[in-house]
Amino acid sequence: MTDGTRGLWAMLGACIIWGLSPLFYKALATVPPLEVLAHRTLWSLGFFGAILAAQGRLRGVGRLIARRREAGLIAGAALLISTNWSGFIYAVQAGRAIEASLGYYIFPLVAVLLGIVVLGERLGPLKLAAVALAGLGVAVLTLGLGVAPWLALILAASFGAYGLLKRWVAAGPVTSVTAEVALLALPALGWLAWLHGHGLGAFGRDAVETGLLIATGPVTAGPLILFAYAAQRLAYATQGLIQYINPTLQFLIASLIFQETFTIWHGLCFALIWAALALYSAALWREERSRASRSNSAGTSSTTVT
């Protein structure tokens, strides 16, 4: 099996786990979202820490947090990822998983918008049209329902901003995520201590529930590790296309299994978002082909000169 094939399977595995995760968090519907988030933080820290310790890289987490510039970026990233995680857990438990899937459909286009505003990136007509269509989709849903899809926008914005901050963190993805959950561990422990001190904690109350809370660690860490592995072996355009599996599975689960309400306004909005993603994917694919062509041309020229 080639490196690229292994990367493809790793990316598929990560996106399928993320896409099926609403089923997992729905099973924890009796546990409040903040309590689930606290357990997710702590068990993820344990899982990531064990992996880094086995690889002899655990000290890198402390060194990363000790650097003043990196510590600020890690703290910001930790705040954003905890906002994203808690928003997703709440959405699933509150019967708003369709809106959560919309957020992850919008996310790539929010990332494009952040690239324009923050990084000063210049976009071609296809990407600009994609962003415009996504904005139209959100506007249609807002006008139709009489309220903006705030939860979807928060999920998309928090994950987009998280990805932006991670561009400036000089560390590998597993090390940086471990540092993030390490910073969140103290407030998570404090919250759980308060809950159990008042007889409100879910951990230990029921064997299945307790097992699911422990499983939040590998369910969170596993796909992130698979994604990090795949990202080093797949073309960016391929990564972008495969990642749509995640919100598509979430959408299907929300509509077919959870049987959440799906109005004509949702239909129009999703149609516009899907059209926007088609344009965005076409732009990514064109860029990747152009980059590969230039690389091949450069290699040919080099061979000729030699």
C-alpha positions, 0 to 999 in steps of 0.5 A: 500500500502506497503512502498516498493510499494510507493517507486516503484511508486515514482521511476517510476514517477521520471523516467517518468518525466525525460524521457518525459522532452525533450518534455518540453524543446523542447517547450522552443526552442525559449528561449536560453539555458542559459536563460532557465537554469537561470529560471530553477535555480530560480524557482527550488529554490522557489519550494524547498524553499517553501517545506522546509519552510512548513516542518520547515527545511529552516534554514538547508540550511543556516547552510549547506552553512555556514560550510566551508567543506560543502560549498566547496562540495555544490559549486562544486556540483552546478557547476556540476549540472548546467553544466548537466542541461545546456548541456541537455537543449542545446542538446534538443534544438539543435536537439541532444537529441539522444546524450543526451540519450546516456549520461544518458545511459553511466552515471551508467558506468561512476559512476562505473569508478569513483568508481574505480579511486577515491574511490578505489573500486574493481569490479567483472568481470561483471562490468569490462566487462560492463565498457569495452563494454561501452568504445568500444561503444563510440569508435565505434561511434567516429570512425564512425562519425569522432568525439567523442560524447562530449555532451554525455560524458559531461552529463555522466561525470558531473552527475557522478561527481555530484553523487560522491560529494553528497556522502560526503555532510552531508545533505538530498537530498532536503536540499543539492539541495536547497543549490546548487540552492541558490548558483547559484541564484545570477548569474542567477538573474544577467544574467536575469537582463542583458537580460531584461535590453537590451530588450532580456528577454523572460519572459513576452513576451508570456503567454505560454512561460512565463508559461513554464519558471515558470514550470521549477521549479516543472518540476525540483524539482518534480522528484528529490523529488520523487527520494529522497523518493524512494531511501529510500525505494527501493533496490539499484539494483531495483533503478538502473534498473528502472532508465533506463526508463529515457534515454529509453524514451528520446531516443524514443522521439528523434528518433520517435517524433523529428526524429533525425538522427540515423546512423548505427554507433549510432545503433552499439554504442547503442547496445554495451551500452545496452549490457553493461547495461545488464551486469551491471544490472546482477551484481547489481542484484547478489550483492543485492541477495547476500546481502539479503542472508547474512542478512537472514542468520545473522537473522537466526543465531541470532534467533538460539542463542537467 
